[in-house]
Amino acid sequence: MSALVALALLLAVAPPVGAHHVGTYTPRDNEITTNFKQVKFSLQARKFDVALRLFEQGALRAAMREKATSLPSGLEASTRAALQAQDALEVERRLMIFFAALARDLAIEADRQLADPTLTPPARAAMGQRFLEAMWRYYNLVDFAVSSRDSRTSTAVRLAFDEAEGDAKITSAPEADRLRRPFRRIAQILSNLIDTSSPSPRRDS
């Protein structure tokens, strides 16, 4: 499990903030999500120089570099180039890809860990809930960007989250094994989103 996945899960284990409902659960920020919001607010204020500095010095760029092998080629460099070009929509698209990738990787890791045959049904349900909260921390930041580009994908992701949330409440065997299916679906949907939203190598060269 990568350090980023471990960090996301660690931060997800916190005192309950209330029931997790997609669209109403408010995740706690970590360094990556805080830096994202700083960059986003600077772009909205059209302070492109500030946004560029925050990106260059912040956790977003560091995380992109750490996960470069699982991201579309050149995502970190092209995000910086879009900031330099003061192209807010292009920055938004590339950050959407990045956060979709974070959520996808957590869904893949959830499916792997939930397959452990030694897990009791309550432990599997609790693990599923922690992964859902960690994934939603990232995906909810870009759901509007996803929806504005592909409303069907946004709806499909939300439905899969809702299904996983419901299955995570089931603590009796063998029903708890159903929890892996929506995680696989989320991973596939987000992988497709990343592929279709990523520019061709020619555009990034």
C-alpha positions as CSV (number, residue, x, y, z in Angstrom):
1,M,0.0,0.0,0.0
2,S,1.5,3.3,-1.0
3,A,2.2,6.1,1.4
4,L,-0.6,8.2,-0.2
5,V,-3.1,5.5,0.3
6,A,-2.0,4.9,3.9
7,L,-2.3,8.7,4.5
8,A,-5.8,8.9,3.1
9,L,-7.0,6.0,5.2
10,L,-5.3,7.3,8.3
11,L,-7.0,10.7,7.9
12,A,-10.3,8.9,7.2
13,V,-10.3,7.3,10.6
14,A,-11.6,10.1,12.7
15,P,-14.4,10.7,15.2
16,P,-17.8,10.3,13.4
17,V,-19.1,13.4,11.7
18,G,-22.4,11.9,11.2
19,A,-23.7,9.3,8.7
20,H,-21.8,9.1,5.4
21,H,-24.2,10.1,2.6
22,V,-22.8,11.0,-0.8
23,G,-23.4,14.7,-1.3
24,T,-23.9,15.5,2.3
25,Y,-20.9,14.0,4.1
26,T,-18.2,16.7,4.6
27,P,-14.8,15.2,4.6
28,R,-12.0,16.7,6.6
29,D,-9.2,18.3,4.6
30,N,-5.7,17.0,4.4
31,E,-2.6,18.8,2.9
32,I,-3.6,17.9,-0.6
33,T,-7.2,19.0,-0.5
34,T,-6.3,22.2,1.3
35,N,-3.7,23.0,-1.4
36,F,-6.3,22.2,-4.0
37,K,-8.8,24.7,-2.5
38,Q,-6.1,27.4,-2.2
39,V,-5.3,27.0,-5.9
40,K,-8.9,26.9,-6.9
41,F,-9.8,30.1,-4.9
42,S,-6.8,31.9,-6.4
43,L,-8.0,30.9,-9.9
44,Q,-11.5,32.1,-9.1
45,A,-10.1,35.4,-8.0
46,R,-7.9,35.4,-11.2
47,K,-4.8,35.6,-9.2
48,F,-2.9,33.3,-11.5
49,D,0.5,34.2,-10.1
50,V,-0.6,33.2,-6.6
51,A,-2.2,30.0,-7.9
52,L,1.0,29.0,-9.7
53,R,3.1,29.7,-6.6
54,L,0.7,27.7,-4.4
55,F,0.9,24.8,-6.8
56,E,4.6,24.8,-7.2
57,Q,5.2,24.9,-3.5
58,G,2.3,22.8,-2.3
59,A,1.2,19.3,-1.6
60,L,-0.6,18.9,-4.9
61,R,2.5,19.0,-7.0
62,A,4.4,16.8,-4.6
63,A,1.6,14.2,-4.7
64,M,1.5,14.3,-8.5
65,R,5.2,13.6,-8.6
66,E,4.9,10.8,-6.1
67,K,2.2,9.1,-8.1
68,A,3.5,10.0,-11.6
69,T,3.7,6.3,-12.6
70,S,0.0,5.8,-12.2
71,L,-1.1,9.1,-13.7
72,P,-1.4,10.2,-17.4
73,S,2.0,11.1,-18.8
74,G,3.2,14.6,-18.0
75,L,0.2,15.5,-15.8
76,E,2.2,17.5,-13.3
77,A,4.1,19.5,-16.0
78,S,1.0,20.2,-18.0
79,T,-0.9,21.4,-15.0
80,R,1.9,23.8,-14.3
81,A,1.9,24.9,-17.9
82,A,-1.8,25.6,-17.8
83,L,-1.3,27.7,-14.7
84,Q,1.4,29.6,-16.5
85,A,-0.9,30.1,-19.5
86,Q,-3.6,31.4,-17.1
87,D,-6.0,28.8,-18.6
88,A,-8.3,28.1,-15.6
89,L,-10.5,25.6,-17.4
90,E,-7.5,23.5,-18.4
91,V,-6.2,23.6,-14.9
92,E,-9.6,22.5,-13.7
93,R,-9.6,19.5,-16.1
94,R,-6.2,18.4,-15.1
95,L,-6.9,18.6,-11.4
96,M,-10.1,16.7,-12.1
97,I,-8.0,13.9,-13.6
98,F,-5.7,13.9,-10.7
99,F,-8.3,13.6,-8.0
100,A,-10.2,11.0,-10.0
101,A,-7.0,9.0,-10.1
102,L,-6.6,9.3,-6.3
103,A,-10.1,8.0,-5.8
104,R,-9.6,5.2,-8.4
105,D,-6.4,4.0,-6.7
106,L,-8.2,3.9,-3.3
107,A,-11.1,1.9,-4.9
108,I,-8.6,-0.6,-6.3
109,E,-6.8,-0.9,-3.0
110,A,-10.2,-1.4,-1.2
111,D,-11.1,-4.2,-3.5
112,R,-7.7,-5.9,-2.8
113,Q,-7.9,-5.5,1.0
114,L,-11.6,-6.5,1.2
115,A,-10.7,-9.8,-0.5
116,D,-8.8,-10.9,2.6
117,P,-10.6,-14.2,3.7
118,T,-9.5,-13.6,7.3
119,L,-11.6,-10.5,7.7
120,T,-14.8,-10.9,9.8
121,P,-17.9,-9.4,8.2
122,P,-18.0,-6.4,10.7
123,A,-14.3,-5.7,10.0
124,R,-14.9,-5.8,6.3
125,A,-17.8,-3.4,6.6
126,A,-15.8,-1.0,8.8
127,M,-12.9,-1.1,6.3
128,G,-15.3,-0.4,3.4
129,Q,-16.6,2.6,5.2
130,R,-13.1,4.0,5.8
131,F,-12.2,3.6,2.2
132,L,-15.4,5.2,1.1
133,E,-14.7,8.3,3.2
134,A,-11.1,8.5,2.0
135,M,-12.3,8.2,-1.6
136,W,-15.1,10.8,-1.2
137,R,-12.6,13.2,0.3
138,Y,-11.0,13.4,-3.1
139,Y,-13.8,12.8,-5.6
140,N,-16.3,15.3,-4.1
141,L,-13.8,18.1,-4.9
142,V,-14.1,17.5,-8.6
143,D,-17.6,16.1,-9.0
144,F,-18.9,19.4,-10.3
145,A,-16.1,19.4,-12.9
146,V,-17.0,15.8,-13.8
147,S,-20.7,16.6,-14.0
148,S,-20.2,19.7,-16.2
149,R,-18.3,17.6,-18.7
150,D,-20.0,14.2,-18.4
151,S,-23.2,14.1,-16.3
152,R,-23.7,10.4,-16.9
153,T,-20.3,9.5,-15.4
154,S,-21.0,11.7,-12.4
155,T,-24.3,10.0,-11.8
156,A,-22.7,6.5,-12.2
157,V,-20.0,7.3,-9.7
158,R,-22.6,8.6,-7.2
159,L,-24.8,5.6,-7.6
160,A,-21.8,3.3,-7.1
161,F,-20.9,5.2,-3.9
162,D,-24.5,4.9,-2.7
163,E,-24.4,1.1,-3.3
164,A,-21.1,0.7,-1.5
165,E,-22.4,2.8,1.4
166,G,-25.4,0.5,1.7
167,D,-23.4,-2.7,1.4
168,A,-20.9,-1.4,4.1
169,K,-23.8,-1.4,6.6
170,I,-24.3,-5.2,6.1
171,T,-22.3,-7.1,8.7
172,S,-23.6,-10.6,8.2
173,A,-21.9,-13.2,5.9
174,P,-22.0,-13.8,3.0
175,E,-23.7,-10.5,2.1
176,A,-20.7,-8.5,3.2
177,D,-18.7,-9.9,0.2
178,R,-21.0,-7.8,-2.1
179,L,-19.1,-4.7,-1.0
180,R,-16.2,-5.4,-3.4
181,R,-18.5,-5.0,-6.5
182,P,-19.3,-1.3,-6.2
183,F,-15.6,-0.6,-5.5
184,R,-14.6,-2.3,-8.7
185,R,-17.3,-0.4,-10.5
186,I,-16.0,2.9,-9.1
187,A,-12.5,2.0,-10.2
188,Q,-13.7,1.2,-13.7
189,I,-15.8,4.3,-14.1
190,L,-13.0,6.6,-12.9
191,S,-10.4,4.8,-15.1
192,N,-12.6,5.5,-18.1
193,L,-13.1,9.1,-17.1
194,I,-9.3,9.5,-16.8
195,D,-8.7,7.9,-20.2
196,T,-11.3,10.0,-22.0
197,S,-10.4,13.3,-20.3
198,S,-6.6,13.0,-20.7
199,P,-5.0,14.7,-23.7
200,S,-3.1,12.7,-26.3
201,P,0.6,12.5,-25.9
202,R,0.9,14.8,-29.0
203,R,-1.0,17.6,-27.2
204,D,1.2,17.3,-24.1
205,S,4.5,17.1,-26.0
